[in-house]
Amino acid sequence: MLKGKTALVTGSTSGIGLGLARALAAQGANILLNGFGDSQGPSAELASCGVRVAYHGADMSRPAEIEAMMAYAASTFGRVDILVNNAGIQHVSRIEDFPPERWDAVLAINLSSAFHTSRLALPAMRAANWGRIINIASVHGLVASVEKSAYVAAKHGLVGLTKVTALENATTGVTCNAICPGWVLTPLVQKQIDARAAAMGLGNEQAINSLLSEKEPSLQFSTPEELGALAVFLCSSAGNNVRGVAWNMDGGWAAQ
Ligand code: NAD
């Protein structure tokens, strides 16, 4: 379905980003990987789908490196047809204890990077009259939790950016939508499970149960595969007129 298209997935060396890259490659999209983890294993795996795969290690907190990555994407693949803004970090702390440099880092990576990639990808998408921008926000783009001020602010901001991007391109073939996952068991969340286990004197399984039962009524993690299937839908022709949506896949979290 996506043969001949190129997808850039930021933060795709692990977790959700890698799941999204797998789903898009399985539909025939060439992939530009990005992130700080191992790129060789994922590159070889994705290339086995018969697509072209490249990697750029831009730090998404640095606009100059983002510009270099977008130039590399254009020179390697011609243009980015599908932009998935997925790179993200978390910091958990009350506001009065929140280190200002962590606030700046969370905002830069989780929000500002999507502005920079989008502003650089949009001209070629508009010229082709086809493009998909998918912003991986969070249920924390819709509701808040304590001790996540920077993350909640960034993800609410990303949902806002999604709506503006969708509106500015509404008469074109370029769509922009956000996906808002609840809990997904990735390295980012395992750190929070470990912290909970240590703070409450729990084993890993007990800490997982405690985490899920606090917010997620289904008591289940969503998976990178499920999120990948939603991204593929948004890239399909059935998604042509889905614009500015913040689609939660959260086990009922935001329905409460
Ligand atoms: P993860 O830690 O497994 O993956 C994050 C990816 O981002 C990694 O590839 C990492 O190398 C990359 N990254 C981090 N800092 C970077 C930087 N400065 N520059 C470039 N790449 C960088 O986390 P994940 O859980 O897969 O998270 C992916 C996205 O999904 C994030 O935006 C996160 O906020 C969002 N999300 C995750 C969950 C969850 O439960 N896991 C829920 C909702 C939203």
py3Dmol code that shows the C-alpha trace and the ligand (Angstrom):
import py3Dmol

protein = """\
ATOM      1  CA  MET A   1       0.000   0.000   0.000  1.00  0.00           C
ATOM      2  CA  LEU A   2       2.876   2.429   0.744  1.00  0.00           C
ATOM      3  CA  LYS A   3       5.333   1.219  -1.883  1.00  0.00           C
ATOM      4  CA  GLY A   4       7.469   4.091  -3.162  1.00  0.00           C
ATOM      5  CA  LYS A   5       6.698   6.302  -0.148  1.00  0.00           C
ATOM      6  CA  THR A   6       9.326   7.229   2.452  1.00  0.00           C
ATOM      7  CA  ALA A   7       8.612   7.380   6.170  1.00  0.00           C
ATOM      8  CA  LEU A   8      10.801   9.177   8.700  1.00  0.00           C
ATOM      9  CA  VAL A   9      10.092   7.903  12.217  1.00  0.00           C
ATOM     10  CA  THR A  10      11.917   9.848  14.919  1.00  0.00           C
ATOM     11  CA  GLY A  11      13.045   7.899  17.969  1.00  0.00           C
ATOM     12  CA  SER A  12      12.638   4.593  16.156  1.00  0.00           C
ATOM     13  CA  THR A  13      15.528   2.526  17.496  1.00  0.00           C
ATOM     14  CA  SER A  14      13.262   1.058  20.205  1.00  0.00           C
ATOM     15  CA  GLY A  15       9.756   0.923  21.615  1.00  0.00           C
ATOM     16  CA  ILE A  16       6.780   2.443  19.856  1.00  0.00           C
ATOM     17  CA  GLY A  17       8.838   4.100  17.117  1.00  0.00           C
ATOM     18  CA  LEU A  18      10.351   0.803  16.061  1.00  0.00           C
ATOM     19  CA  GLY A  19       6.871  -0.772  16.065  1.00  0.00           C
ATOM     20  CA  LEU A  20       5.584   2.017  13.826  1.00  0.00           C
ATOM     21  CA  ALA A  21       8.575   1.649  11.472  1.00  0.00           C
ATOM     22  CA  ARG A  22       7.936  -2.114  11.251  1.00  0.00           C
ATOM     23  CA  ALA A  23       4.261  -1.576  10.375  1.00  0.00           C
ATOM     24  CA  LEU A  24       5.063   1.026   7.687  1.00  0.00           C
ATOM     25  CA  ALA A  25       7.874  -1.082   6.198  1.00  0.00           C
ATOM     26  CA  ALA A  26       5.525  -4.062   6.044  1.00  0.00           C
ATOM     27  CA  GLN A  27       3.309  -1.897   3.770  1.00  0.00           C
ATOM     28  CA  GLY A  28       6.278  -1.189   1.500  1.00  0.00           C
ATOM     29  CA  ALA A  29       7.436   2.230   2.776  1.00  0.00           C
ATOM     30  CA  ASN A  30      11.140   3.063   2.752  1.00  0.00           C
ATOM     31  CA  ILE A  31      12.235   3.987   6.263  1.00  0.00           C
ATOM     32  CA  LEU A  32      14.563   6.597   7.737  1.00  0.00           C
ATOM     33  CA  LEU A  33      15.316   5.526  11.304  1.00  0.00           C
ATOM     34  CA  ASN A  34      16.419   7.927  14.040  1.00  0.00           C
ATOM     35  CA  GLY A  35      17.209   7.534  17.738  1.00  0.00           C
ATOM     36  CA  PHE A  36      20.016   6.809  20.155  1.00  0.00           C
ATOM     37  CA  GLY A  37      19.709   3.008  20.382  1.00  0.00           C
ATOM     38  CA  ASP A  38      21.154   0.278  18.166  1.00  0.00           C
ATOM     39  CA  SER A  39      20.308   1.051  14.537  1.00  0.00           C
ATOM     40  CA  GLN A  40      21.990  -1.905  12.834  1.00  0.00           C
ATOM     41  CA  GLY A  41      19.627  -4.632  14.092  1.00  0.00           C
ATOM     42  CA  PRO A  42      16.441  -2.679  13.231  1.00  0.00           C
ATOM     43  CA  SER A  43      17.903  -1.578   9.845  1.00  0.00           C
ATOM     44  CA  ALA A  44      18.645  -5.171   8.811  1.00  0.00           C
ATOM     45  CA  GLU A  45      15.255  -6.378  10.020  1.00  0.00           C
ATOM     46  CA  LEU A  46      13.328  -3.677   8.149  1.00  0.00           C
ATOM     47  CA  ALA A  47      15.381  -4.126   4.969  1.00  0.00           C
ATOM     48  CA  SER A  48      14.202  -7.756   4.902  1.00  0.00           C
ATOM     49  CA  CYS A  49      10.755  -6.330   3.973  1.00  0.00           C
ATOM     50  CA  GLY A  50      12.338  -5.358   0.622  1.00  0.00           C
ATOM     51  CA  VAL A  51      12.367  -1.622   1.392  1.00  0.00           C
ATOM     52  CA  ARG A  52      15.233   0.879   1.526  1.00  0.00           C
ATOM     53  CA  VAL A  53      16.344   1.725   5.043  1.00  0.00           C
ATOM     54  CA  ALA A  54      18.663   4.475   6.260  1.00  0.00           C
ATOM     55  CA  TYR A  55      19.538   5.905   9.661  1.00  0.00           C
ATOM     56  CA  HIS A  56      20.328   9.396  10.922  1.00  0.00           C
ATOM     57  CA  GLY A  57      21.371   9.973  14.526  1.00  0.00           C
ATOM     58  CA  ALA A  58      20.135  13.568  14.914  1.00  0.00           C
ATOM     59  CA  ASP A  59      19.549  14.676  18.486  1.00  0.00           C
ATOM     60  CA  MET A  60      15.942  15.858  18.421  1.00  0.00           C
ATOM     61  CA  SER A  61      16.649  18.500  21.038  1.00  0.00           C
ATOM     62  CA  ARG A  62      18.947  20.313  18.552  1.00  0.00           C
ATOM     63  CA  PRO A  63      17.308  22.194  15.649  1.00  0.00           C
ATOM     64  CA  ALA A  64      20.545  22.274  13.605  1.00  0.00           C
ATOM     65  CA  GLU A  65      20.798  18.462  13.778  1.00  0.00           C
ATOM     66  CA  ILE A  66      17.126  18.156  12.795  1.00  0.00           C
ATOM     67  CA  GLU A  67      17.833  20.353   9.749  1.00  0.00           C
ATOM     68  CA  ALA A  68      20.783  18.105   8.839  1.00  0.00           C
ATOM     69  CA  MET A  69      18.564  15.004   9.136  1.00  0.00           C
ATOM     70  CA  MET A  70      15.853  16.502   6.913  1.00  0.00           C
ATOM     71  CA  ALA A  71      18.473  17.459   4.297  1.00  0.00           C
ATOM     72  CA  TYR A  72      19.838  13.888   4.491  1.00  0.00           C
ATOM     73  CA  ALA A  73      16.302  12.507   4.007  1.00  0.00           C
ATOM     74  CA  ALA A  74      15.796  14.672   0.914  1.00  0.00           C
ATOM     75  CA  SER A  75      19.149  13.733  -0.632  1.00  0.00           C
ATOM     76  CA  THR A  76      18.735  10.004   0.147  1.00  0.00           C
ATOM     77  CA  PHE A  77      15.044   9.458  -0.645  1.00  0.00           C
ATOM     78  CA  GLY A  78      13.887  12.565  -2.544  1.00  0.00           C
ATOM     79  CA  ARG A  79      11.404  13.617   0.118  1.00  0.00           C
ATOM     80  CA  VAL A  80       9.664  12.522   3.320  1.00  0.00           C
ATOM     81  CA  ASP A  81       6.088  11.446   2.513  1.00  0.00           C
ATOM     82  CA  ILE A  82       5.210  10.181   5.984  1.00  0.00           C
ATOM     83  CA  LEU A  83       6.584  11.991   9.019  1.00  0.00           C
ATOM     84  CA  VAL A  84       6.090  10.288  12.383  1.00  0.00           C
ATOM     85  CA  ASN A  85       7.108  12.533  15.269  1.00  0.00           C
ATOM     86  CA  ASN A  86       7.663   9.921  17.945  1.00  0.00           C
ATOM     87  CA  ALA A  87      10.887  10.700  19.851  1.00  0.00           C
ATOM     88  CA  GLY A  88      10.117  11.433  23.468  1.00  0.00           C
ATOM     89  CA  ILE A  89      11.483  11.423  26.978  1.00  0.00           C
ATOM     90  CA  GLN A  90       9.912  11.599  30.413  1.00  0.00           C
ATOM     91  CA  HIS A  91      10.888  13.156  33.727  1.00  0.00           C
ATOM     92  CA  VAL A  92       8.829  12.538  36.861  1.00  0.00           C
ATOM     93  CA  SER A  93       8.986  15.129  39.636  1.00  0.00           C
ATOM     94  CA  ARG A  94       6.797  17.666  41.430  1.00  0.00           C
ATOM     95  CA  ILE A  95       6.939  21.161  39.893  1.00  0.00           C
ATOM     96  CA  GLU A  96       8.854  22.708  42.779  1.00  0.00           C
ATOM     97  CA  ASP A  97      11.536  20.013  42.475  1.00  0.00           C
ATOM     98  CA  PHE A  98      11.561  19.813  38.650  1.00  0.00           C
ATOM     99  CA  PRO A  99      15.074  20.596  37.320  1.00  0.00           C
ATOM    100  CA  PRO A 100      14.692  23.464  34.793  1.00  0.00           C
ATOM    101  CA  GLU A 101      17.096  21.769  32.371  1.00  0.00           C
ATOM    102  CA  ARG A 102      14.879  18.649  32.361  1.00  0.00           C
ATOM    103  CA  TRP A 103      11.841  20.851  31.609  1.00  0.00           C
ATOM    104  CA  ASP A 104      13.713  22.353  28.645  1.00  0.00           C
ATOM    105  CA  ALA A 105      14.788  18.914  27.393  1.00  0.00           C
ATOM    106  CA  VAL A 106      11.272  17.415  27.595  1.00  0.00           C
ATOM    107  CA  LEU A 107       9.770  20.402  25.768  1.00  0.00           C
ATOM    108  CA  ALA A 108      12.511  20.379  23.113  1.00  0.00           C
ATOM    109  CA  ILE A 109      12.327  16.654  22.331  1.00  0.00           C
ATOM    110  CA  ASN A 110       8.593  15.995  22.832  1.00  0.00           C
ATOM    111  CA  LEU A 111       7.221  19.212  21.282  1.00  0.00           C
ATOM    112  CA  SER A 112       9.631  21.576  19.521  1.00  0.00           C
ATOM    113  CA  SER A 113      11.213  18.790  17.453  1.00  0.00           C
ATOM    114  CA  ALA A 114       7.824  18.135  15.823  1.00  0.00           C
ATOM    115  CA  PHE A 115       7.574  21.809  14.846  1.00  0.00           C
ATOM    116  CA  HIS A 116      11.027  21.668  13.244  1.00  0.00           C
ATOM    117  CA  THR A 117      10.520  18.405  11.342  1.00  0.00           C
ATOM    118  CA  SER A 118       7.060  19.522  10.198  1.00  0.00           C
ATOM    119  CA  ARG A 119       8.165  22.951   8.955  1.00  0.00           C
ATOM    120  CA  LEU A 120      10.945  21.276   6.964  1.00  0.00           C
ATOM    121  CA  ALA A 121       8.845  18.385   5.587  1.00  0.00           C
ATOM    122  CA  LEU A 122       5.702  20.319   4.624  1.00  0.00           C
ATOM    123  CA  PRO A 123       6.917  22.167   1.482  1.00  0.00           C
ATOM    124  CA  ALA A 124       7.720  18.916  -0.385  1.00  0.00           C
ATOM    125  CA  MET A 125       4.534  17.231   0.872  1.00  0.00           C
ATOM    126  CA  ARG A 126       2.450  20.149  -0.354  1.00  0.00           C
ATOM    127  CA  ALA A 127       4.252  20.190  -3.711  1.00  0.00           C
ATOM    128  CA  ALA A 128       3.403  16.481  -4.109  1.00  0.00           C
ATOM    129  CA  ASN A 129      -0.124  17.103  -2.762  1.00  0.00           C
ATOM    130  CA  TRP A 130       0.253  14.036  -0.550  1.00  0.00           C
ATOM    131  CA  GLY A 131       1.651  13.651   2.920  1.00  0.00           C
ATOM    132  CA  ARG A 132       0.973  12.250   6.351  1.00  0.00           C
ATOM    133  CA  ILE A 133       2.181  13.739   9.611  1.00  0.00           C
ATOM    134  CA  ILE A 134       1.500  11.560  12.632  1.00  0.00           C
ATOM    135  CA  ASN A 135       2.387  13.004  16.015  1.00  0.00           C
ATOM    136  CA  ILE A 136       2.791  10.452  18.784  1.00  0.00           C
ATOM    137  CA  ALA A 137       1.319  12.386  21.680  1.00  0.00           C
ATOM    138  CA  SER A 138      -0.103  10.509  24.678  1.00  0.00           C
ATOM    139  CA  VAL A 139      -3.224  10.214  26.754  1.00  0.00           C
ATOM    140  CA  HIS A 140      -1.271  12.892  28.641  1.00  0.00           C
ATOM    141  CA  GLY A 141      -2.030  15.145  25.659  1.00  0.00           C
ATOM    142  CA  LEU A 142      -5.681  14.918  26.749  1.00  0.00           C
ATOM    143  CA  VAL A 143      -5.608  14.586  30.548  1.00  0.00           C
ATOM    144  CA  ALA A 144      -3.024  15.227  33.271  1.00  0.00           C
ATOM    145  CA  SER A 145      -1.243  13.275  35.987  1.00  0.00           C
ATOM    146  CA  VAL A 146       0.749  14.618  38.919  1.00  0.00           C
ATOM    147  CA  GLU A 147       4.538  14.934  38.690  1.00  0.00           C
ATOM    148  CA  LYS A 148       4.565  15.061  34.866  1.00  0.00           C
ATOM    149  CA  SER A 149       4.306  18.831  34.286  1.00  0.00           C
ATOM    150  CA  ALA A 150       6.730  19.044  31.365  1.00  0.00           C
ATOM    151  CA  TYR A 151       5.446  15.887  29.680  1.00  0.00           C
ATOM    152  CA  VAL A 152       1.768  16.866  30.042  1.00  0.00           C
ATOM    153  CA  ALA A 153       2.496  20.408  28.823  1.00  0.00           C
ATOM    154  CA  ALA A 154       4.492  19.122  25.852  1.00  0.00           C
ATOM    155  CA  LYS A 155       1.897  16.509  24.857  1.00  0.00           C
ATOM    156  CA  HIS A 156      -1.025  18.961  25.171  1.00  0.00           C
ATOM    157  CA  GLY A 157       1.087  21.314  23.033  1.00  0.00           C
ATOM    158  CA  LEU A 158       1.674  18.562  20.487  1.00  0.00           C
ATOM    159  CA  VAL A 159      -2.075  17.964  20.188  1.00  0.00           C
ATOM    160  CA  GLY A 160      -2.478  21.711  19.574  1.00  0.00           C
ATOM    161  CA  LEU A 161       0.276  21.714  16.955  1.00  0.00           C
ATOM    162  CA  THR A 162      -1.457  18.740  15.301  1.00  0.00           C
ATOM    163  CA  LYS A 163      -4.696  20.696  14.927  1.00  0.00           C
ATOM    164  CA  VAL A 164      -2.970  23.776  13.475  1.00  0.00           C
ATOM    165  CA  THR A 165      -0.972  21.633  11.031  1.00  0.00           C
ATOM    166  CA  ALA A 166      -4.157  19.863   9.942  1.00  0.00           C
ATOM    167  CA  LEU A 167      -6.038  23.134   9.438  1.00  0.00           C
ATOM    168  CA  GLU A 168      -3.262  24.872   7.508  1.00  0.00           C
ATOM    169  CA  ASN A 169      -3.238  21.953   5.029  1.00  0.00           C
ATOM    170  CA  ALA A 170      -6.924  21.050   5.101  1.00  0.00           C
ATOM    171  CA  THR A 171      -7.556  21.687   1.385  1.00  0.00           C
ATOM    172  CA  THR A 172      -4.554  19.579   0.327  1.00  0.00           C
ATOM    173  CA  GLY A 173      -3.635  15.902   0.323  1.00  0.00           C
ATOM    174  CA  VAL A 174      -1.525  16.447   3.442  1.00  0.00           C
ATOM    175  CA  THR A 175      -3.114  15.296   6.712  1.00  0.00           C
ATOM    176  CA  CYS A 176      -1.898  15.603  10.286  1.00  0.00           C
ATOM    177  CA  ASN A 177      -3.199  13.634  13.248  1.00  0.00           C
ATOM    178  CA  ALA A 178      -2.063  12.642  16.727  1.00  0.00           C
ATOM    179  CA  ILE A 179      -2.074   9.211  18.337  1.00  0.00           C
ATOM    180  CA  CYS A 180      -2.504   9.235  22.116  1.00  0.00           C
ATOM    181  CA  PRO A 181      -1.443   5.956  23.723  1.00  0.00           C
ATOM    182  CA  GLY A 182      -2.081   4.970  27.317  1.00  0.00           C
ATOM    183  CA  TRP A 183       0.500   2.592  28.796  1.00  0.00           C
ATOM    184  CA  VAL A 184       2.753   0.724  26.359  1.00  0.00           C
ATOM    185  CA  LEU A 185       5.469  -1.507  27.817  1.00  0.00           C
ATOM    186  CA  THR A 186       8.644   0.096  26.418  1.00  0.00           C
ATOM    187  CA  PRO A 187      11.989   1.118  27.967  1.00  0.00           C
ATOM    188  CA  LEU A 188      10.455   4.543  28.796  1.00  0.00           C
ATOM    189  CA  VAL A 189       7.715   2.914  30.887  1.00  0.00           C
ATOM    190  CA  GLN A 190       9.902   0.146  32.346  1.00  0.00           C
ATOM    191  CA  LYS A 191      11.883   2.931  34.075  1.00  0.00           C
ATOM    192  CA  GLN A 192       8.661   4.096  35.760  1.00  0.00           C
ATOM    193  CA  ILE A 193       7.780   0.522  36.740  1.00  0.00           C
ATOM    194  CA  ASP A 194      11.252   0.080  38.256  1.00  0.00           C
ATOM    195  CA  ALA A 195      10.878   3.346  40.206  1.00  0.00           C
ATOM    196  CA  ARG A 196       7.460   2.251  41.488  1.00  0.00           C
ATOM    197  CA  ALA A 197       8.776  -1.189  42.472  1.00  0.00           C
ATOM    198  CA  ALA A 198      11.633   0.407  44.414  1.00  0.00           C
ATOM    199  CA  ALA A 199       9.434   3.049  46.096  1.00  0.00           C
ATOM    200  CA  MET A 200       6.678   0.594  47.121  1.00  0.00           C
ATOM    201  CA  GLY A 201       8.822  -2.491  47.765  1.00  0.00           C
ATOM    202  CA  LEU A 202       7.080  -4.458  44.990  1.00  0.00           C
ATOM    203  CA  GLY A 203       8.202  -7.088  42.478  1.00  0.00           C
ATOM    204  CA  ASN A 204       8.047  -6.276  38.743  1.00  0.00           C
ATOM    205  CA  GLU A 205       4.638  -7.960  38.167  1.00  0.00           C
ATOM    206  CA  GLN A 206       3.104  -6.316  41.232  1.00  0.00           C
ATOM    207  CA  ALA A 207       4.462  -2.927  40.146  1.00  0.00           C
ATOM    208  CA  ILE A 208       2.941  -3.445  36.666  1.00  0.00           C
ATOM    209  CA  ASN A 209      -0.457  -4.313  38.206  1.00  0.00           C
ATOM    210  CA  SER A 210      -0.264  -1.253  40.438  1.00  0.00           C
ATOM    211  CA  LEU A 211       0.620   0.995  37.464  1.00  0.00           C
ATOM    212  CA  LEU A 212      -2.174  -0.308  35.218  1.00  0.00           C
ATOM    213  CA  SER A 213      -4.904  -0.400  37.861  1.00  0.00           C
ATOM    214  CA  GLU A 214      -4.315   3.235  38.811  1.00  0.00           C
ATOM    215  CA  LYS A 215      -5.321   4.695  35.396  1.00  0.00           C
ATOM    216  CA  GLU A 216      -6.009   2.122  32.655  1.00  0.00           C
ATOM    217  CA  PRO A 217      -9.421   0.396  33.037  1.00  0.00           C
ATOM    218  CA  SER A 218      -8.569  -2.414  30.583  1.00  0.00           C
ATOM    219  CA  LEU A 219      -5.631  -3.413  32.835  1.00  0.00           C
ATOM    220  CA  GLN A 220      -3.741  -4.092  29.591  1.00  0.00           C
ATOM    221  CA  PHE A 221      -0.844  -2.454  27.840  1.00  0.00           C
ATOM    222  CA  SER A 222      -1.377  -1.346  24.242  1.00  0.00           C
ATOM    223  CA  THR A 223       1.316  -2.727  21.957  1.00  0.00           C
ATOM    224  CA  PRO A 224       3.586  -1.099  19.357  1.00  0.00           C
ATOM    225  CA  GLU A 225       1.933  -3.464  16.815  1.00  0.00           C
ATOM    226  CA  GLU A 226      -1.548  -2.101  17.609  1.00  0.00           C
ATOM    227  CA  LEU A 227      -0.279   1.466  17.335  1.00  0.00           C
ATOM    228  CA  GLY A 228       1.427   0.555  14.049  1.00  0.00           C
ATOM    229  CA  ALA A 229      -1.880  -0.670  12.629  1.00  0.00           C
ATOM    230  CA  LEU A 230      -3.513   2.665  13.523  1.00  0.00           C
ATOM    231  CA  ALA A 231      -0.670   4.563  11.824  1.00  0.00           C
ATOM    232  CA  VAL A 232      -1.097   2.415   8.694  1.00  0.00           C
ATOM    233  CA  PHE A 233      -4.813   3.254   8.668  1.00  0.00           C
ATOM    234  CA  LEU A 234      -4.025   6.983   8.888  1.00  0.00           C
ATOM    235  CA  CYS A 235      -1.659   6.568   5.912  1.00  0.00           C
ATOM    236  CA  SER A 236      -4.251   4.705   3.840  1.00  0.00           C
ATOM    237  CA  SER A 237      -6.726   6.303   1.431  1.00  0.00           C
ATOM    238  CA  ALA A 238      -9.419   5.677   4.060  1.00  0.00           C
ATOM    239  CA  GLY A 239      -7.574   8.275   6.156  1.00  0.00           C
ATOM    240  CA  ASN A 240      -7.691  10.960   3.433  1.00  0.00           C
ATOM    241  CA  ASN A 241     -10.131  13.141   5.339  1.00  0.00           C
ATOM    242  CA  VAL A 242      -9.134  12.347   8.919  1.00  0.00           C
ATOM    243  CA  ARG A 243      -7.636  15.682   9.964  1.00  0.00           C
ATOM    244  CA  GLY A 244      -6.591  17.169  13.288  1.00  0.00           C
ATOM    245  CA  VAL A 245      -7.730  14.185  15.345  1.00  0.00           C
ATOM    246  CA  ALA A 246      -6.171  13.167  18.660  1.00  0.00           C
ATOM    247  CA  TRP A 247      -6.948   9.444  18.668  1.00  0.00           C
ATOM    248  CA  ASN A 248      -6.478   7.770  22.004  1.00  0.00           C
ATOM    249  CA  MET A 249      -5.613   4.082  22.314  1.00  0.00           C
ATOM    250  CA  ASP A 250      -5.641   3.987  26.074  1.00  0.00           C
ATOM    251  CA  GLY A 251      -7.741   1.106  27.416  1.00  0.00           C
ATOM    252  CA  GLY A 252     -10.447   3.557  28.488  1.00  0.00           C
ATOM    253  CA  TRP A 253      -8.124   5.866  30.462  1.00  0.00           C
ATOM    254  CA  ALA A 254      -9.551   9.154  29.096  1.00  0.00           C
ATOM    255  CA  ALA A 255     -13.149   7.905  29.201  1.00  0.00           C
ATOM    256  CA  GLN A 256     -13.212   8.075  33.011  1.00  0.00           C
TER     257      GLN A 256
END
"""
ligand_1 = """\
44
NAD
P 11.451 4.611 24.214
O 12.305 5.204 25.307
O 11.410 3.148 24.021
O 11.818 5.243 22.815
C 12.122 6.594 22.679
C 12.946 6.735 21.420
O 13.302 8.109 21.323
C 14.246 5.932 21.441
O 14.513 5.468 20.128
C 15.283 6.977 21.851
O 16.595 6.673 21.406
C 14.717 8.185 21.150
N 15.194 9.439 21.688
C 15.199 9.873 22.976
N 15.762 11.086 23.044
C 16.092 11.428 21.781
C 16.690 12.569 21.204
N 17.092 13.604 21.945
N 16.891 12.562 19.870
C 16.533 11.520 19.101
N 15.944 10.412 19.601
C 15.743 10.383 20.922
O 10.003 5.243 24.491
P 8.556 4.890 23.912
O 7.733 4.495 25.057
O 8.633 4.022 22.714
O 8.082 6.347 23.493
C 7.892 6.765 22.171
C 6.903 7.897 22.152
O 5.630 7.426 22.606
C 7.269 9.074 23.063
O 6.963 10.298 22.434
C 6.380 8.860 24.273
O 6.114 10.052 24.951
C 5.147 8.287 23.601
N 4.277 7.548 24.511
C 4.712 6.424 25.139
C 3.847 5.741 25.993
C 4.238 4.493 26.705
O 3.458 4.032 27.558
N 5.369 3.891 26.412
C 2.552 6.225 26.193
C 2.153 7.374 25.534
C 3.029 8.027 24.689
"""
view = py3Dmol.view(width=600, height=400)
view.addModel(protein, "pdb")
view.setStyle({"model": 0}, {"cartoon": {"style": "trace"}})
view.addModel(ligand_1, "xyz")
view.setStyle({"model": 1}, {"stick": {}})
view.zoomTo()
view.show()
